[in-house]
Amino acid sequence: MVNQLQLTVLLILMVLQTTFANSFLQETEAESTTFSEEIEVADHVNASGGSFIKLTGGESLNCAILDVPEDGDYDLRIFYFNGGKEQSFTYTINSSGEQSGTLSPSNWAYQGVAGNNKLTVTLSKGVNTITIKSPLSETLLLDKFVISEVQEEVILDTYYVSADGNDLNIGTKDSPWKTLARASQAALPLNEGGTLKAGDKLLFRRGDTFLGNLVIKCVGTEEKPIEISSYGEGELPIISGSGAIEGGDYFEAIKYINVSHVIMSNIWIKNDRKNSDRSSWGAEKSFGILVVANKWATGISENLIFRELKITDVFGTSLPEDFDALNVTGLRFESDSNEVDKTITIQDVLIEDCYFSHIGKAGVWSIHKGKGTEDNQVNRSLNFIIKNNHFEKTGGSGIILSKVKNALVENNFFDHSGHSDPNETRLVGRGSGMWVFSCTDVLAQYNKSLSIRGYNDSYGMHIDFGNKNIIFQYNYSEDSEGGFVEILGDNHNVAYRFNVSVNDGVRDFHGSTIWTSGFVGTTTIDGKTVKNDPIPSDGVYIYNNTIYVDAPIKPDFSLYSKNTYIYNNIFVQEGDGIIGENVEMDMQGEFIVSNNLFEGNISTEFTDLDKHSISKKPLFKERGAKHKEGYQISENSPVVNRGLSFKEPDFPMAGKGIFKDIPLNLDTDPFGNKVSINQYSPNIGADNRYNIFEENNNTLLTAIAIETTTQSLKIGEEKTLEIIFTPLDATNKLIDWKSSDPTVVSVNNKGTITALKEGEVTITATSDDGGFIAEIKLTVLGETVTSFKDFEQKKVSIFPNPAQHILHITTENWQEDKVGVLVNLMGVQVLTFTLQAEQKILVDNLEKGIYQLIIIDINGNRIMKKVVLN
């Protein structure tokens, strides 16, 4: 049976930079031509008319051209799909001689709208037949054919789309296009029949609504990006992937495919999917804008700007039972996995001044589908700046970053993330304001989170698992159902610092002021979901935050992490609740809680961990305020200068790339007051005003040495090693202590050593300022040693000290011979002598400075003394 349908439809004129003459035009769907019944007709949403045909191995079709007005040359535009490679074909006109044609690289049908190539063909008046034949070794995926009179080419740089337009128009402001389909054809790459070139603009009229699917595949340049925006006056133009659309709703209102150097601004995007006729699957999918990078182009999609957009009312057709299966997003980025010798990623993205509301799950969500991110830049998205955006009543989180390297998230407002509504069951109802997963080098600052809701997560901002170098600073969080700090498992070097939290931790289950967890996902075993073995995060810093609770809530402390430091925070509770109703701790490595202020009903199980705490009112500027500024302090506050000075966590990207304005060391608090925790004691809490920090009063360290009377220890004995600093008034006296074998002698961050078993070790002290190193060798003796106590009775006195000419040395309780050694701060011996009970040493020929006098007995035991020569 032969299908003989000859369809003439005046719909869309696909021309490359041409004017339209009001003359002959015919559009014919490929499936409406004449071909044998063996030829396959395939259905696909991206094909014109919903179908295309597969012409394989020398098969052919006949396209009838009706009512040609006169003999002459005409334009034949062929619309097709292919696998990103050039294809050849042959054609005949009215059974005349065979001619050759070429289809430029386009895409498979599932990737977007069809590409198109133009031929000039000679036709006769009346009816003509064009026969298209595929080569024996190729399959042609043919969508439709458009015949028109040859048009004069006109170069434009701005194209307009209006609800009152016509797709047969030229695309000028006075003669605009009408549909998203026409705009999508213009936004194809130039070699696929597109119109937009570097520096061009595509503008939609304000006040109009455009239904369908806008597909962007064009590429600008860094110097001349392509702009997609609006024109005219009134409300922003709406582009919606759902509504009264023939064939059903689309998965995305706007789709970017391998796009680079494009700016989109001043458009309102919606996609409330309800009609699933277009696809029988994907109820959990709906996107306002979907940005895709795959292997079919360069692999790198870069320099994308989204500015002053409204993205609202984005929903899937239904809500799946599995929370993780829901992918509904306002602005989503998806990179396919890297391939051998090919990087696939989306990079250099700016999202600013946009509004997101009533979205089934996430406002902004970036993912990379590749596995294996041990190399920080493999299978990751790169360089995202997300700033000055408003996220309101999103069903899930405002921002989700997954496998992103380098992200700066600042000045965003998260209002009711995790929103639910009984009248809209497609809002998932769970989500933090922002969270990161398997990311590296992310800084989030000056963000505000209000009334975050949900049965899991749903903190102001949280750190999921598998991240590295994550800093949350200067943020304000209030009334978050989950709580203030959430850090899951297998993170490295993460910090919450200088934030303000008010009444966070509303719910009973995992409602916490601080929650660190070893959770690293789940595995399915025999059809059951099982949690993976927990992995504690390593290097967790929670410092200089202000936490205030006056609501009748009971947030917990739940801590499971490694090398965790909780310094300089203000915890205030008043009213009927409690901070720390439940306290659970299973800590590894160092766990230090120090220099915090506690006021009110706070669990002593937690407060007793801090041996340097303050229990006074912090004297806030506006106690109980619902804004960050209320938690600034008064001049006579007891927190001034009472914080701990310590070496802050590193942020390796500080001062580089998108972080060029971020200092290597924190230099201000959220309110602009100077701070330098590495060098000076800060205030406790987030406000450092009235601190005595003076930026220019900085005395640099030039050398260090270890002063001790201990060279040997018994098992179980503890000693604290002292450091001699040169000069003595050096500003930064932070020291990093290490033991060459912690199983023999351990050492903490205060220089306290503990002998654990017999052996020899070297204890090393390294200064934060200048990286100067001092060492001491220690021997741990067994329990049978009896001479150790006798050695401790031995005395050494020196005078005068400081000395100028002669140094007097006297010893007590020494029976055996002994040797004296004078060592400078470089470790060089400048004098060696046999020491009598009383001895005078001439020192006026030595350089002024600090020395160590070491007295050694015949057993190798030694006593050390600091000597100053001036």
C-alpha positions in Angstrom: 0.0 0.0 0.0 1.4 3.4 -0.9 0.8 6.5 1.2 0.0 9.4 -1.1 -0.7 12.6 0.8 0.3 15.9 -0.7 -0.1 18.6 2.0 0.3 22.4 1.3 0.4 24.4 4.5 1.2 28.1 4.9 2.9 27.8 8.3 6.6 28.6 8.8 9.1 30.2 6.4 12.6 29.0 7.4 15.0 31.4 5.7 18.5 32.5 6.4 18.6 36.3 6.9 16.0 36.9 4.1 13.1 39.2 3.5 9.7 37.7 2.7 8.0 38.5 -0.6 4.3 37.8 -0.4 4.4 34.9 -2.9 4.6 31.2 -3.5 5.2 29.0 -0.4 4.6 25.3 0.3 5.5 23.3 3.4 5.2 19.4 3.3 5.8 17.1 6.2 8.1 14.2 5.3 5.5 11.6 6.5 3.0 13.2 4.1 5.1 12.5 1.0 4.9 9.4 -1.2 7.1 6.4 -0.2 6.9 2.7 0.0 5.2 1.0 3.0 8.5 -0.6 4.1 9.9 2.8 5.1 9.6 3.6 8.8 7.7 6.5 10.2 8.9 7.5 13.7 7.1 9.6 16.2 9.0 12.2 18.3 8.0 15.4 20.1 10.8 17.4 18.5 9.7 16.6 15.0 7.4 19.0 13.1 4.0 17.5 13.1 5.2 14.9 15.7 6.7 12.5 13.2 9.7 12.0 10.8 10.7 9.3 8.4 13.8 7.1 8.3 15.2 6.8 4.8 17.7 3.9 4.7 20.0 2.1 2.3 19.0 3.7 -1.0 15.3 4.2 -0.2 13.6 7.2 -1.7 10.6 9.4 -1.3 8.7 11.7 -3.7 7.6 15.2 -2.6 5.0 16.8 -4.8 5.2 20.5 -5.3 1.8 21.9 -6.3 0.8 25.1 -8.1 4.2 26.4 -8.9 3.4 29.8 -10.4 6.0 30.0 -13.2 9.2 28.3 -14.4 12.4 29.3 -12.5 14.6 28.9 -9.5 13.2 28.3 -6.1 14.5 27.7 -2.6 14.2 24.2 -1.2 14.8 24.0 2.5 15.2 20.4 3.9 14.6 19.9 7.7 16.4 16.8 9.2 18.1 15.2 12.1 21.4 13.4 12.2 24.1 12.3 14.6 26.2 15.4 14.5 27.9 14.4 11.2 27.7 15.6 7.6 25.5 13.4 5.3 25.2 13.2 1.6 22.1 12.4 -0.5 21.0 12.5 -4.1 17.8 14.1 -5.6 16.1 14.4 -9.0 13.5 16.9 -10.1 10.7 15.7 -12.4 12.8 12.5 -13.1 15.6 14.6 -14.7 19.3 14.0 -14.1 20.4 13.0 -10.6 22.1 15.7 -8.5 24.0 15.6 -5.2 23.2 17.4 -1.9 24.6 17.6 1.6 23.1 17.9 5.1 25.3 19.7 7.6 25.8 18.3 11.1 22.6 18.6 13.2 21.3 16.4 16.0 19.3 13.3 16.8 15.6 13.9 17.1 15.7 13.7 20.9 18.0 16.6 21.2 16.0 19.5 19.9 14.4 21.0 16.8 15.5 19.9 13.3 18.4 21.4 11.5 17.9 22.6 8.0 19.9 23.2 4.8 18.9 25.2 1.7 19.2 24.2 -2.0 18.3 26.2 -5.0 16.2 24.0 -7.4 14.8 24.7 -10.9 11.0 24.0 -11.1 8.4 24.1 -13.9 5.1 25.9 -13.8 2.3 23.7 -12.3 3.0 20.4 -10.5 6.6 19.2 -9.8 8.0 16.1 -8.1 11.3 16.1 -6.1 12.7 12.7 -5.3 15.1 12.4 -2.4 17.2 9.2 -2.2 19.5 8.1 0.7 22.9 6.6 0.1 23.3 2.8 0.6 25.3 3.2 3.8 23.4 6.0 5.4 20.0 6.6 7.2 18.4 10.0 6.6 16.0 11.2 9.3 13.8 13.6 7.3 11.3 16.0 9.0 9.8 18.3 6.4 10.4 20.3 3.2 9.7 24.0 2.5 9.6 25.4 -1.0 9.6 29.2 -1.6 10.6 31.8 -4.1 14.3 32.8 -3.9 14.5 35.7 -1.5 16.9 38.6 -1.3 19.2 38.3 1.7 19.1 41.0 4.3 21.5 41.2 7.3 19.8 41.9 10.6 21.3 42.1 14.2 18.0 42.2 16.2 15.0 39.9 15.7 11.6 40.5 17.3 8.8 38.1 18.3 5.3 39.3 19.1 1.9 37.7 19.7 0.6 39.8 16.8 3.5 38.7 14.5 3.6 36.2 11.7 6.3 33.5 11.2 6.4 34.5 7.5 7.6 37.9 8.5 11.2 39.1 8.3 11.6 39.4 12.1 12.0 43.2 12.4 10.2 45.3 15.0 7.7 46.3 12.4 7.4 42.8 10.9 8.0 40.4 13.9 7.8 36.6 14.1 5.0 35.0 16.1 6.0 31.6 17.6 8.6 30.0 19.7 9.1 27.4 16.9 10.2 30.2 14.6 12.5 31.7 17.3 14.0 28.2 17.9 14.9 27.9 14.2 16.6 31.3 14.4 18.5 30.1 17.5 20.0 27.1 15.8 23.7 27.1 15.0 24.5 28.9 11.7 25.6 25.6 10.1 22.2 24.1 10.9 20.2 27.0 9.3 20.1 29.3 12.3 20.0 33.1 12.1 21.4 34.4 15.3 25.1 35.2 15.0 27.6 36.6 17.6 26.3 39.9 19.0 22.7 39.5 17.8 19.6 39.9 19.9 16.3 38.0 20.0 13.6 40.0 21.7 10.1 39.1 22.9 7.4 41.7 23.3 6.4 42.6 26.8 2.8 41.8 27.8 2.6 38.9 25.4 2.5 35.1 26.3 4.3 32.6 24.1 3.4 28.9 24.5 5.6 26.0 23.5 9.3 25.2 23.6 12.1 27.7 23.0 15.2 25.8 22.1 18.5 27.7 22.0 21.6 26.1 20.3 23.3 29.2 19.0 26.8 30.3 20.1 28.1 33.8 20.6 31.6 34.9 21.5 33.1 36.3 24.7 33.4 39.7 23.1 29.9 39.5 21.4 27.5 37.4 23.3 24.0 36.7 21.9 21.2 38.4 23.9 17.7 37.0 24.5 15.5 39.5 26.2 12.3 41.6 25.9 11.2 44.9 24.3 8.3 47.3 24.7 6.5 48.3 27.9 4.5 46.5 30.6 4.8 43.2 32.3 7.6 40.8 31.2 6.8 38.5 28.3 5.8 35.0 29.4 7.4 31.9 27.8 5.5 28.9 29.0 6.1 25.2 28.2 2.5 24.4 29.2 -1.0 25.5 28.5 -3.2 25.3 25.4 -0.4 23.6 23.3 -1.3 21.1 20.6 0.3 17.8 21.4 0.6 18.5 25.2 3.0 20.2 27.5 6.8 20.3 27.2 9.3 19.2 29.8 11.0 22.6 29.6 9.8 26.0 28.5 13.3 27.0 27.4 16.1 24.5 26.6 19.8 25.4 26.1 21.8 22.7 24.2 25.6 23.2 24.1 25.2 26.9 24.3 28.0 29.4 25.0 28.2 33.2 25.4 24.5 33.9 25.7 22.8 36.5 28.0 19.1 36.0 28.9 17.3 38.7 30.7 13.9 40.3 31.5 11.7 37.3 30.6 9.1 35.5 32.7 9.3 31.7 32.4 6.5 29.3 33.5 5.9 25.5 33.1 3.0 24.2 35.0 2.7 20.7 33.3 -0.7 19.1 33.4 -1.2 17.7 29.9 1.1 14.7 29.5 0.0 13.8 26.0 3.3 14.8 24.5 5.1 12.2 26.7 3.8 9.1 28.4 6.6 9.3 31.0 8.4 11.9 33.1 5.7 13.1 35.5 8.6 14.0 37.9 10.2 16.3 35.3 9.5 19.9 34.6 11.9 22.8 34.0 11.6 26.5 33.5 15.0 26.6 31.8 17.1 23.5 31.2 20.7 24.0 30.3 22.4 20.9 28.8 26.0 20.2 27.9 26.8 16.9 26.0 29.3 15.4 23.7 27.7 16.5 20.5 29.4 19.8 20.3 32.6 21.1 22.0 31.5 19.6 25.3 32.1 22.9 27.2 29.1 25.2 27.6 30.4 28.5 29.0 29.8 32.2 29.7 26.0 32.0 30.4 24.3 34.9 32.1 20.7 34.8 33.5 19.7 38.2 34.7 16.4 39.8 36.0 14.3 36.7 35.1 11.0 35.6 36.8 10.7 31.9 37.0 7.4 30.7 38.6 4.8 28.0 38.5 7.0 25.1 37.5 5.4 21.7 38.3 5.5 18.2 37.1 2.3 16.4 36.2 2.4 14.6 39.6 4.5 14.1 42.7 6.5 10.8 42.9 6.7 8.9 46.2 10.5 9.1 46.2 11.7 12.5 47.1 15.0 12.0 45.2 13.2 11.1 42.0 11.7 14.6 41.7 13.7 16.8 39.3 11.4 19.8 38.9 13.5 22.9 38.8 13.2 26.6 37.8 16.7 26.8 36.3 18.6 23.5 35.9 22.0 22.7 34.6 22.9 19.2 33.5 26.3 18.1 32.2 26.8 14.6 30.7 29.7 12.5 31.9 33.2 13.3 30.6 34.4 11.0 27.8 37.9 9.8 27.0 39.9 12.9 25.9 36.8 15.1 26.1 35.7 17.3 28.9 32.0 17.9 29.2 30.9 20.7 31.5 29.0 23.9 32.1 31.2 26.7 33.3 31.3 30.5 34.0 27.7 31.0 34.9 26.2 34.2 36.4 22.6 34.2 37.9 21.6 37.5 39.4 18.6 39.6 40.3 16.1 36.8 39.4 12.9 35.9 41.2 11.9 32.2 41.8 8.5 31.2 43.3 6.0 28.3 43.4 8.3 25.7 41.9 7.7 22.0 42.7 11.3 21.4 44.0 14.4 23.6 43.4 14.9 27.1 42.2 18.4 26.6 40.9 20.0 23.2 40.6 23.3 22.2 38.9 24.3 18.6 38.5 27.0 16.7 36.6 26.2 13.2 35.6 29.8 12.0 35.5 31.3 9.8 38.2 34.8 10.0 39.7 35.6 13.5 41.0 38.8 12.8 42.8 40.5 15.3 40.5 38.7 18.5 41.5 38.0 19.6 37.9 36.9 16.3 36.4 33.2 15.7 36.0 32.4 19.0 37.7 30.7 22.2 36.7 32.9 25.2 37.2 32.7 28.8 38.3 29.1 29.6 39.3 28.1 33.0 40.7 24.6 33.2 42.1 23.8 36.5 43.7 21.0 39.0 44.6 18.2 36.5 43.8 14.8 36.0 45.6 13.5 32.5 46.2 10.0 32.4 47.6 7.8 29.4 48.4 9.8 26.8 46.5 8.7 23.2 47.3 12.3 22.2 47.8 15.5 24.1 48.2 16.3 27.5 46.7 19.7 26.4 45.4 21.2 23.0 45.0 24.8 22.6 43.9 26.0 19.1 43.0 29.6 18.4 41.8 30.4 22.1 41.3 33.9 23.5 41.7 34.1 27.2 42.6 30.8 28.7 43.5 30.1 32.1 45.1 26.6 32.4 46.5 25.8 35.8 48.0 23.0 38.2 48.9 20.2 35.7 48.1 16.9 35.6 50.0 15.4 32.2 50.8 11.8 32.7 52.0 9.8 29.5 52.9 12.0 27.0 51.1 10.4 23.6 51.5 7.0 25.1 51.1 3.9 22.9 51.1 0.2 23.8 50.4 -2.8 21.5 50.7 -4.2 23.1 47.6 -1.1 22.3 45.5 0.0 18.7 46.2 2.9 19.0 43.7 5.0 21.1 46.1 7.4 18.5 47.7 7.6 20.3 51.1 11.2 19.7 52.0 14.4 21.7 51.4 17.1 23.9 52.9 17.5 27.4 51.6 20.7 26.1 49.9 22.8 23.0 50.1 25.9 21.5 48.4 26.8 18.0 47.5 30.2 16.6 46.4 31.3 20.2 45.7 34.7 21.8 46.3 35.6 25.5 47.0 32.2 27.0 47.7 31.7 30.3 49.6 28.2 31.4 50.6 27.8 34.8 52.3 25.3 37.5 53.2 22.4 35.2 52.4 19.1 35.3 54.4 16.9 32.3 55.2 13.4 32.6 56.7 10.9 30.0 57.7 12.5 27.0 56.0 10.3 24.0 56.2 10.4 20.2 55.8 10.6 16.9 57.5 14.2 16.3 56.6 17.2 18.6 56.1 15.4 22.0 55.9 18.1 24.1 57.6 18.9 27.6 56.6 21.8 26.3 54.6 23.4 22.9 54.9 26.5 21.0 53.8 25.5 17.6 52.4 28.1 14.9 52.1 31.4 14.5 50.1 32.3 18.2 50.0 35.7 20.0 50.4 36.5 23.6 51.3 33.0 24.9 52.0 32.6 28.2 54.0 29.2 29.6 55.1 29.8 33.1 56.5 27.9 36.4 57.2 24.4 34.7 56.7 21.2 35.2 58.7 18.8 32.3 59.4 15.5 32.5 61.2 12.8 30.0 62.1 14.2 27.2 60.1 12.4 23.9 60.9 15.6 21.8 60.7 18.0 24.1 62.5 21.2 26.2 62.1 24.2 23.9 61.4 23.8 20.7 59.3 27.0 19.0 58.1 26.7 15.4 56.8 29.5 12.9 56.2 32.8 12.7 54.4 33.3 16.5 54.2 36.7 18.1 54.6 37.6 21.6 55.8 34.1 23.1 56.2 33.0 26.1 58.3 30.0 28.0 59.6 31.4 31.4 60.8 30.1 34.9 61.7 26.5 33.9 61.0 23.4 34.9 63.0 20.7 32.3 63.8 17.4 33.1 65.5 14.9 30.5 66.6 16.3 27.7 64.3 15.4 24.1 65.0 11.6 24.1 65.3 10.9 20.4 64.7 11.5 17.5 67.1 13.2 15.1 64.7 16.7 16.3 63.8 15.9 19.8 64.9 19.3 20.9 66.0 21.4 23.9 66.8 24.4 22.0 65.6 24.2 18.6 63.8 27.3 16.9 62.3 26.6 13.5 60.9 28.5 10.7 59.2 25.6 10.0 56.7 27.0 9.3 53.2 24.0 8.0 51.3 22.3 4.6 50.9 22.6 1.4 49.0 20.0 -1.0 47.8 20.6 -4.6 49.0 18.0 -7.3 48.1 15.5 -4.6 47.3 15.9 -2.9 50.6 17.4 0.6 51.1 20.3 0.4 53.6 22.4 3.3 54.9 26.1 3.2 54.0 28.6 3.0 56.8 29.0 6.5 58.3 32.1 8.5 57.5 32.8 11.5 59.8 33.6 14.8 58.3 37.2 15.9 59.0 38.0 19.5 59.8 34.8 21.1 61.0 34.9 24.7 62.2 31.9 26.5 63.9 33.0 29.8 65.3 32.0 33.4 66.0 28.3 32.7 65.3 25.5 34.3 67.3 22.6 31.8 68.2 19.5 33.2 69.8 16.4 31.3 70.9 13.4 32.7 72.6 10.7 30.5 70.9 9.4 27.5 72.9 11.6 25.1 70.9 14.1 22.5 72.0 16.9 22.1 69.3 19.5 19.4 70.0 23.3 19.1 69.8 24.1 16.0 67.7 27.8 15.6 66.9 29.7 12.9 65.0 32.7 14.3 63.2 36.5 14.4 63.3 38.8 17.3 64.4 35.9 19.6 65.3 36.3 23.1 66.7 33.5 25.2 68.3 35.0 28.5 69.2 33.8 32.0 70.1 30.0 31.5 69.6 27.2 33.2 71.6 24.4 30.8 72.7 21.4 32.6 74.2 18.2 31.0 75.3 15.3 32.5 77.1 11.6 31.6 77.5 10.2 28.1 77.9 12.5 26.1 75.6 16.0 24.7 75.9 19.0 24.5 73.7 20.3 20.9 73.9 17.3 18.9 75.2 19.2 16.0 73.7 23.0 15.9 73.4 24.6 13.1 71.5 28.4 13.1 70.8 30.7 10.5 69.2 33.7 12.5 68.2 37.0 11.5 66.6 40.4 13.3 66.6 40.5 16.7 68.3 37.2 18.1 69.7 37.6 21.5 71.3 34.8 23.7 72.6 36.3 27.0 73.8 35.6 30.7 74.5 31.9 30.5 74.0 29.2 32.6 75.8 26.3 30.7 77.3 23.1 32.4 78.7 19.9 30.7 79.6 18.6 27.1 79.6 21.4 25.4 77.7 22.3 21.8 78.4 25.3 21.5 80.8 26.3 18.4 79.0 27.4 20.7 76.2 28.4 23.9 78.2 30.7 21.9 80.5 32.8 21.0 77.5 34.0 24.6 77.4 36.6 25.3 80.2 36.9 29.0 79.0 33.3 30.0 78.7 31.5 33.1 79.8 28.1 33.1 81.5 26.8 36.6 81.1 24.4 38.6 79.0 26.0 39.6 75.7 24.2 43.0 75.7 22.7 42.9 72.2 21.7 46.1 70.5 18.1 44.7 70.1 17.6 41.5 71.9 15.0 39.3 70.2 15.2 41.1 66.9 14.1 39.5 63.7 17.0 40.8 61.7 20.8 40.4 61.8 21.6 43.9 62.9 19.7 43.5 66.2 22.5 41.2 67.4 25.2 43.8 67.2 26.7 44.4 70.7 26.9 47.4 73.1 30.2 48.9 73.9 30.3 47.5 77.4 29.5 43.9 76.3 31.5 41.2 78.1 32.3 39.5 74.7 34.7 42.2 73.6 38.2 40.8 73.1 37.2 37.6 74.9 37.4 35.2 71.9 40.1 32.7 71.1 42.7 33.6 68.5 43.5 30.6 66.3 44.5 29.6 62.8 41.4 29.7 60.7 40.6 27.1 58.0 42.1 27.7 54.6 40.1 28.6 51.5 42.5 27.8 48.8 40.8 29.8 46.0 40.7 33.1 48.0 42.0 35.9 45.8 41.6 33.9 42.6 39.1 33.8 39.7 35.5 34.4 40.9 36.9 34.8 44.4 39.3 37.6 43.5 37.7 39.9 46.0 37.7 37.3 48.9 40.7 37.8 51.2 43.0 34.9 52.1 42.3 35.6 55.8 39.0 36.8 57.1 39.4 40.6 57.6 35.9 41.8 58.5 32.8 40.7 60.4 29.3 40.8 58.8 28.9 44.4 59.7 32.2 45.7 58.3 34.2 45.8 61.5 37.8 44.7 61.2 38.9 41.3 62.5 42.0 39.2 62.3 41.5 36.0 64.2 44.8 34.6 63.1 46.6 37.4 64.9 44.3 38.9 67.6 41.7 37.7 70.0 38.3 38.6 68.5 35.1 39.3 70.2 32.8 36.3 71.0 29.9 36.2 68.5 29.4 37.6 65.0 30.0 41.3 65.9 33.6 42.4 66.3 32.9 46.1 67.0 34.8 47.7 69.9 37.6 45.2 69.5 41.1 46.5 70.1 42.4 45.1 66.9 44.7 47.6 65.2 45.7 46.6 61.7 49.1 48.3 61.7 50.2 47.2 65.2 51.7 43.9 64.0 55.1 42.8 65.3 56.4 40.0 63.1 58.0 36.8 64.5 61.6 36.1 63.6 62.4 32.9 65.4 61.1 30.3 67.9 62.7 27.8 70.2 61.3 25.1 72.7 62.1 25.7 76.3 61.8 22.6 78.5 63.4 20.8 81.4 62.2 17.5 80.0 64.0 15.1 77.7 62.6 11.9 79.0 59.2 10.8 80.3 57.6 7.9 82.0 54.6 6.2 80.5 51.5 8.1 81.4 53.3 11.3 82.3 52.2 14.7 80.9 54.2 17.9 80.4 53.5 21.2 78.6 56.2 22.5 76.3 56.9 26.2 76.3 57.9 28.3 73.3 60.5 31.0 73.3 59.4 33.7 70.8 61.7 36.2 69.2 60.9 39.0 69.6 59.1 38.4 72.9 56.3 40.8 71.9 55.6 39.1 68.5 51.9 39.6 67.6 51.1 36.2 66.2 52.1 33.4 68.6 50.0 30.6 67.0 51.9 27.3 67.0 51.1 24.0 65.2 52.4 21.0 67.2 53.2 17.6 65.7 54.6 14.3 67.0 56.7 12.1 64.8 55.0 9.1 66.4 51.7 9.9 68.2 51.5 6.3 69.5 54.6 7.0 71.6 54.0 10.6 72.6 50.9 12.6 71.7 50.8 16.4 71.6 47.8 18.7 71.5 47.4 22.2 70.1 48.5 23.7 73.4 51.9 21.8 73.4 50.9 19.4 76.1 52.6 16.1 75.6 51.5 12.7 76.9 53.8 9.6 77.1 52.0 6.5 75.9 54.6 3.8 75.4 58.4 3.3 75.4 60.3 4.7 72.5 61.8 7.9 71.0 60.0 10.7 69.2 60.6 14.2 67.9 58.1 16.9 68.8 58.0 19.7 66.2 56.6 23.2 66.7 55.8 25.3 63.6 54.9 28.9 63.8 51.9 30.2 61.9 53.7 33.5 61.3 56.7 32.8 59.1 56.6 29.1 59.3 59.6 28.8 61.8 60.4 25.4 63.1 61.7 24.2 66.5 62.2 20.5 67.5 62.9 18.5 70.7 63.7 14.8 71.0 62.1 12.9 73.7 62.6 9.4 75.2 59.8 7.5 76.9 61.2 5.1 79.6 59.5 2.1 81.1 57.8 2.0 84.5 61.0 0.5 86.1 63.0 3.7 85.9 63.9 5.0 89.3 66.3 7.8 88.5 63.7 10.0 86.9 62.4 11.4 90.1 65.9 12.1 91.3 66.6 14.0 88.1 63.6 16.2 88.7 65.2 17.4 92.0 68.2 18.8 90.3 68.2 22.6 90.1 69.9 25.1 87.8 70.0 28.9 88.4 71.4 31.6 86.2 72.0 35.3 86.9 71.9 38.0 85.8 69.3 37.3 83.1 69.4 39.3 80.9 73.2 39.3 81.0 75.8 41.6 79.4 79.3 40.4 80.3 79.4 37.4 82.6 76.7 34.7 83.2 76.7 33.0 86.7 75.5 29.4 86.7 74.9 27.4 89.9 73.7 23.8 90.2 72.1 22.0 93.1 71.7 18.2 93.7 74.0 17.2 90.9 76.4 14.5 92.0 77.8 13.4 88.6 79.6 15.3 85.9 77.7 17.5 83.7 78.2 19.5 80.5 76.8 22.9 79.6 75.9 23.9 76.0 74.8 27.4 74.9 72.7 27.3 71.7 71.4 30.2 69.6 67.9 30.3 68.1 69.2 28.9 64.8 70.2 25.7 66.7 74.0 26.4 66.5 76.2 25.6 69.5 78.1 28.8 70.4 79.7 27.5 73.7 80.4 24.1 75.3 81.9 23.7 78.7 82.2 21.3 81.7 80.0 22.7 84.4 81.0 22.9 88.0 78.6 23.6 91.0 79.3 27.3 90.5 80.7 28.6 87.3 81.1 31.9 85.5 80.8 32.1 81.7 82.2 35.0 79.7 79.5 36.1 77.2 80.4 39.6 76.2 81.9 38.4 72.9 78.5 36.8 71.9 75.8 38.6 69.8 72.9 40.0 71.6 69.7 37.9 71.5 68.0 34.9 73.0 69.8 31.6 73.7 69.2 28.2 75.3 71.4 26.9 78.0 71.3 23.1 78.0 72.7 21.2 81.0 73.3 17.4 80.3 74.2 14.8 82.9 76.0 11.5 82.2 72.7 9.7 81.6 71.8 12.0 78.8 69.1 13.8 80.9 69.0 17.5 80.3 67.6 20.7 81.7 67.0 23.8 79.4 67.0 27.4 80.4 66.3 30.6 78.4 69.2 33.1 78.4 68.9 36.7 77.2 72.0 38.6 76.3 71.8 42.4 75.9 
